[in-house]
Amino acid sequence: MKFDDYIDIYIKDYQKKKKPISVSFREMIPNLNNSDRATHLIHTYPAKLLPHIPHFFINNSIFSNPNDKVLDSFCGSGTVLLESVLAGRTPVGADSNPLARLISRTKITSYEIKKLKQIQSEIISSIDKRRKVENPYVVNIDYWFLPEIKNELGLIREAINKIKNPTYRDFFNVCFSNLVKKVSLSDPRVSVPVRLNPNRYPANHVLRKESNRFLKSLKEIDVRKRFNEIIEQNIKRFEKLNLELTKTIHSNIFSTDARNLIYPNGSKLRSNSVQLYISSPPYSGAQKYIRSCSLSLGWLGMTEEETVLRKLEEKSIGREHYSIKEFFELKKTGIKNADLLLEKIHKKYPQRAHIAINYLIEMHDSFIEAVRVLKRNGYFILIIGNNQICGHEFNTQEYLSTILENLGLKLVFKLIDDIRSYGLMTKRNKTASIITREYILVFQK
């Protein structure tokens, strides 16, 4: 059955029953279950969107057609944008995280493979382990990296910075960023940097053995060889991308703020210019994207000092850092059910309530901007799950739906897809929860 047929069924079923429809995108599109498709895996990133979802909503004739603009204003590592490119659409993206923007624009760039291999050879052959270099500011650099690894990373970074073409420099910076955490002392199983400590496990525990093996491998690792392997893997991915492209593509990762979609020259994204909006926005008490990327951000020279990390966090919707005096101000979101719940939570946990209130207010602002650029009759697709705050269900999908309906959008249908559980926060935060299902909300302007 074609995707258009599925969509017709969903529209009719939802309009008749007004109940969410259960689906499994993994079962519907099994040929995408091998996640190493095109350039999706050029770099790790926390809480990535399942590519099946944007693939389904882009590859049909109901929501968009070839060359139409597809916008993701929380683009992360570019899953929606890559699927747009592969379907012959024009991708447009925004994200507050500079590493996310780097990965996204690189992921959808068509490179000359011969030129990549030439630069690869020049970089690898130019690295001289005997020389010492001055490293960029990386938070607690000596805590996270062994001395010999730290120096080799500095040499690799120096070689990459000599690449004159910024587009090709992006490719090697993505490979370098992917290397950074792999050769750090942080636990590879945790997205936010946590120093690996084998002693936290019992003597014969499998994770204690794995941790010890990993630490031993770091003392023996050939950093240049590991970097070269990452380059080789990513070049192969771009070879696959080039084979799948239907047209020449241009990078459109342009804005640092979903609430103000502007190009680097200061001009705004034109109103009524986007046919399809697809995004999986952050949650209240979101994944700590900036902190999880802090080592890469530092090595790439994107955080000259520690205050820059805090400033980047302050731009993130769903963030947790606010001044204490702000916690005691009970603001209103304008969403009746949310305000009733958050007033109750505020009496006992003012900090958690304030985080959730601000989240809804800022998501409202981002939706105003997204609706502005969406064409009349264009489609707005949101992928979001509910979570808990201090033991109370925070019905994110209901609250965000209310915002969109108040902005004049019409709900066409609603799907539910069970997902592999993932935590929103590090386990140190006891008010966190696990996401077990995602709602896919389809609206029309």
C-alpha positions in Angstrom: 0.0 0.0 0.0 1.3 3.5 -0.9 1.9 6.2 1.8 -0.9 8.3 0.2 -3.3 5.4 0.8 -2.3 5.1 4.5 -2.8 8.8 4.9 -6.3 8.7 3.4 -7.2 6.0 5.8 -5.8 7.9 8.8 -7.7 11.0 7.9 -11.1 9.2 7.4 -10.6 7.1 10.6 -9.7 10.0 12.8 -12.4 12.3 11.5 -14.9 9.5 12.2 -13.7 8.3 15.7 -11.7 11.3 17.0 -9.3 8.9 18.7 -5.5 8.5 18.2 -4.6 5.7 15.8 -1.9 3.2 16.8 0.9 2.6 14.2 4.3 1.1 14.0 6.5 3.0 11.6 9.3 0.3 12.0 6.8 -2.4 10.8 5.3 -0.1 8.1 8.7 0.7 6.6 11.0 -2.2 7.4 13.5 -1.4 4.7 14.6 1.6 6.9 15.4 -0.5 10.0 19.0 -0.5 9.0 19.8 2.9 10.4 23.0 3.4 8.5 21.3 4.9 5.5 22.9 7.7 3.4 24.5 10.1 5.9 22.2 9.6 8.9 25.0 8.1 11.1 27.9 10.6 10.3 27.7 11.7 13.9 26.2 10.6 17.2 23.5 12.9 18.8 21.2 12.4 21.8 17.5 11.5 21.3 17.6 11.2 17.5 14.3 11.2 15.7 13.4 7.8 14.1 14.0 8.5 10.3 10.9 6.4 9.3 8.6 9.1 10.5 9.8 12.0 8.4 10.4 9.6 5.5 6.7 8.6 5.6 5.4 12.2 5.8 7.6 13.6 3.1 7.4 10.8 0.5 3.8 11.3 -0.5 1.8 13.7 -2.7 -0.6 14.9 0.0 1.6 16.9 2.3 4.2 18.1 -0.2 5.6 17.8 -3.7 9.2 17.9 -5.1 11.0 21.2 -4.6 8.6 22.3 -1.8 10.2 23.7 1.3 10.3 21.5 4.3 11.1 23.2 7.6 12.4 21.8 10.9 12.9 24.6 13.4 14.4 22.1 16.0 16.5 20.3 13.4 19.1 18.6 15.8 21.4 16.5 13.8 19.3 16.9 10.6 17.1 13.7 10.3 14.2 15.6 8.8 16.4 17.6 6.5 18.2 14.6 5.1 14.9 12.8 4.4 13.7 16.0 2.7 16.8 16.0 0.4 16.4 12.3 -0.4 12.8 13.0 -1.4 13.7 15.9 -3.7 12.4 18.6 -1.3 14.1 21.8 -0.2 15.2 21.5 3.4 15.2 24.5 5.8 16.5 24.2 9.4 17.2 26.0 12.6 18.7 25.0 15.9 20.2 26.8 18.9 23.1 24.3 19.2 26.0 25.2 16.9 27.2 21.5 16.8 23.7 20.5 15.6 23.9 23.1 12.9 27.3 21.9 11.8 26.2 18.2 11.7 23.0 19.1 9.8 24.5 21.2 7.1 27.3 18.7 6.6 24.8 15.8 6.4 23.0 17.3 3.5 26.0 18.5 1.5 27.1 16.8 -1.7 30.9 16.4 -1.6 33.4 15.5 -4.3 34.6 12.2 -3.0 38.0 12.5 -4.7 38.6 15.8 -3.0 37.6 14.4 0.4 40.1 11.6 0.0 42.8 14.0 -1.1 42.3 16.2 2.0 42.2 13.1 4.2 45.6 12.0 3.0 47.0 15.5 3.5 45.7 15.7 7.1 46.8 12.2 8.2 50.3 12.6 6.8 50.8 16.0 8.3 50.2 15.0 11.9 53.5 14.9 13.8 53.1 13.3 17.3 56.4 14.7 18.5 55.2 18.3 18.4 53.3 20.0 21.1 50.4 22.4 20.4 48.2 24.8 22.3 44.7 23.4 22.8 41.4 25.3 22.8 39.4 25.9 25.9 37.6 22.7 26.9 35.9 22.5 30.3 38.1 20.4 32.7 40.2 19.2 29.8 42.7 17.3 32.0 39.8 15.5 33.7 38.4 14.2 30.5 41.5 13.4 28.4 44.8 11.6 28.9 47.8 13.8 28.2 49.0 12.0 25.0 45.4 11.9 23.6 44.9 15.6 24.4 48.0 16.5 22.4 47.1 14.3 19.4 43.6 15.9 19.3 45.3 19.3 19.3 47.4 18.3 16.3 44.4 16.9 14.4 42.5 20.1 15.1 45.4 22.2 13.9 45.5 20.3 10.6 41.8 20.6 10.0 41.9 24.4 10.6 44.3 24.7 7.7 41.7 23.5 5.2 40.8 26.6 3.2 37.4 25.5 1.9 34.9 26.0 4.8 32.5 23.4 3.3 35.1 20.7 3.3 36.5 21.8 6.6 32.9 21.2 8.0 33.2 17.5 6.9 36.4 16.9 8.8 35.2 18.9 11.8 32.3 16.5 12.0 34.6 13.5 11.9 36.8 15.1 14.5 33.9 15.9 16.8 32.8 12.2 16.5 36.3 11.2 17.5 36.5 13.5 20.6 34.1 11.6 22.9 35.3 8.2 21.7 38.8 8.9 23.0 37.7 10.7 26.2 37.4 9.3 29.7 33.6 9.8 29.6 31.3 6.8 29.9 30.4 5.9 26.2 26.9 4.5 27.4 25.8 7.9 28.7 25.0 10.9 26.5 25.9 13.6 29.0 29.7 13.4 29.9 30.1 11.3 33.1 33.6 10.0 33.9 33.9 6.3 33.5 34.4 4.6 36.9 34.7 0.8 36.9 34.6 0.7 40.7 30.9 1.7 40.7 30.2 -1.9 39.7 30.7 -5.2 41.7 34.0 -7.1 41.1 32.7 -9.6 38.5 30.1 -7.4 36.9 30.2 -7.4 33.1 30.1 -3.5 33.0 33.1 -3.4 35.3 35.0 -5.6 32.9 33.9 -3.6 29.9 34.9 -0.4 31.6 38.3 -1.6 32.5 38.8 -2.9 28.9 37.8 0.5 27.5 40.2 2.4 29.8 43.0 0.1 28.9 42.3 0.6 25.2 42.5 4.4 25.6 46.1 4.0 26.9 47.0 2.1 23.8 44.9 3.8 21.2 46.3 5.2 18.0 44.2 8.4 17.8 45.3 9.2 14.2 44.3 5.7 13.1 40.9 6.0 14.8 40.3 9.4 13.2 41.2 8.0 9.8 38.7 5.1 10.3 35.9 7.6 11.1 36.8 9.6 7.9 36.7 6.4 5.9 33.3 5.4 7.2 31.8 8.9 6.6 33.3 9.1 3.1 31.4 5.8 2.3 28.2 7.4 3.6 28.6 10.4 1.3 29.3 8.1 -1.6 25.9 6.5 -0.9 24.2 10.0 -0.5 25.6 11.1 -3.9 24.1 8.0 -5.5 20.6 8.8 -4.0 20.4 12.5 -4.7 17.9 13.6 -7.3 19.1 17.2 -7.6 21.9 19.6 -6.5 21.3 20.7 -2.9 22.3 23.8 -1.0 22.6 24.1 2.7 19.7 25.9 4.4 20.7 25.6 8.1 20.3 29.2 8.8 18.8 30.2 12.1 19.9 29.9 15.7 16.4 30.4 17.2 13.1 28.7 16.3 11.3 31.9 17.6 13.0 34.1 15.0 13.7 32.4 11.7 16.3 34.6 10.1 19.1 34.2 7.6 22.7 35.1 8.6 22.4 38.4 6.7 19.5 39.4 9.0 16.6 38.9 6.6 13.6 36.8 7.8 12.4 33.6 6.3 9.5 34.7 4.0 6.0 34.4 5.3 3.8 31.7 3.6 6.8 30.1 2.0 7.0 26.7 3.6 4.7 23.8 2.5 5.5 21.3 5.2 6.7 21.7 8.8 8.0 18.6 10.5 9.7 18.7 13.9 10.4 16.7 17.1 10.8 19.6 19.5 12.5 19.5 22.9 10.6 18.5 26.1 10.2 20.3 29.3 13.3 19.3 31.3 14.8 18.4 27.9 17.8 16.3 27.0 20.8 18.3 28.0 21.9 18.9 24.4 24.5 21.5 25.2 26.1 19.7 28.1 26.1 16.4 26.1 28.0 18.2 23.3 30.3 20.2 25.6 33.5 18.3 24.8 33.0 18.6 21.1 31.9 22.2 21.3 35.1 23.0 23.2 37.5 21.1 20.8 35.8 22.8 17.8 36.5 26.2 19.3 32.8 27.0 19.7 33.1 27.8 23.5 36.0 30.0 24.1 35.2 30.1 27.8 32.9 28.4 30.3 30.4 31.2 30.2 29.7 30.5 26.5 28.3 27.1 27.4 25.9 28.7 29.8 24.8 31.3 27.2 24.1 28.4 24.7 22.0 26.7 27.3 20.1 29.9 27.9 19.0 29.9 24.3 17.6 26.3 24.5 13.9 25.8 24.9 13.2 23.3 27.7 16.4 24.3 29.6 16.7 24.0 33.4 19.0 26.9 34.4 17.1 29.9 35.8 17.9 32.3 38.7 16.4 31.2 42.0 14.3 34.4 42.3 12.5 33.4 39.1 11.2 30.1 40.6 8.8 31.9 42.9 7.0 33.8 40.1 3.9 31.8 39.0 3.2 32.8 35.4 0.3 31.6 33.3 0.6 29.8 30.0 -3.0 30.4 28.8 -3.5 26.6 28.6 -6.2 25.8 31.2 -5.3 22.2 32.0 -1.5 23.0 32.1 -2.0 26.1 34.4 -4.1 24.0 36.9 -1.4 21.3 37.0 1.5 23.7 37.2 -0.1 25.8 40.0 -0.4 22.6 42.0 3.2 21.5 41.3 4.5 25.1 42.0 3.4 24.9 45.7 5.9 22.1 46.4 8.4 22.2 43.5 8.5 25.9 42.3 11.7 25.2 40.2 10.2 22.3 38.2 6.9 24.3 37.7 8.8 27.3 36.5 10.8 25.2 34.0 7.6 23.7 32.5 5.8 27.1 32.4 8.6 28.8 30.6 8.8 25.8 28.2 5.2 26.2 27.1 5.5 30.0 26.7 8.6 29.6 24.6 7.1 26.8 22.5 4.1 29.1 21.9 6.5 31.7 20.6 8.2 29.2 18.3 4.9 28.0 16.9 3.8 31.6 16.1 6.9 31.9 13.9 6.4 28.5 12.3 2.8 29.3 11.5 3.9 32.6 10.0 6.1 31.0 7.4 3.7 28.1 6.7 1.7 28.4 3.5 -2.1 28.5 3.6 -3.3 24.8 3.5 0.3 23.7 4.3 0.8 21.0 6.9 2.3 21.1 10.4 3.5 17.8 11.8 4.7 17.5 15.4 6.3 14.4 17.0 6.2 14.6 20.8 5.6 12.4 23.8 4.2 13.0 27.3 6.4 12.9 30.4 6.1 13.3 34.1 7.0 16.2 36.3 7.2 15.5 40.1 5.0 12.4 39.8 2.3 14.2 37.7 1.7 13.4 34.0 2.7 16.4 31.9 0.5 16.0 28.9 2.8 17.7 26.4 1.0 16.6 23.3 -2.3 18.0 24.6 -0.8 21.3 25.7 1.1 21.9 22.4 -2.1 20.9 20.4 -4.0 23.5 22.3 -1.4 26.2 21.3 -1.6 25.2 17.7 -5.4 25.1 17.6 -5.5 28.6 19.3 -3.2 29.8 16.4 -5.8 28.7 13.9 -4.5 25.3 12.8 -6.9 22.4 12.4 -6.0 18.9 13.7 -6.3 16.4 10.7 -5.3 13.3 12.6 -3.3 11.9 15.5 -1.1 8.8 15.6 0.6 7.0 18.4 3.8 5.0 17.9 5.4 3.0 20.7 9.2 3.7 20.9 12.2 2.3 22.7 12.1 3.9 26.1 14.6 6.7 26.8 15.1 9.0 29.8 14.7 12.7 29.4 17.3 13.5 32.1 20.3 12.0 33.8 19.2 9.7 36.5 20.5 12.2 39.2 17.3 14.2 38.6 14.6 12.3 40.5 11.8 14.2 38.8 12.7 12.8 35.4 10.6 10.2 33.6 10.8 7.7 30.7 9.2 8.3 27.3 7.5 5.2 26.0 5.3 6.5 23.2 5.3 9.3 20.7 2.3 11.2 19.4 2.4 12.3 15.8 0.1 15.3 15.4 -0.9 16.4 11.9 -2.3 19.9 11.6 -3.3 22.0 8.5 -3.2 25.8 8.2 
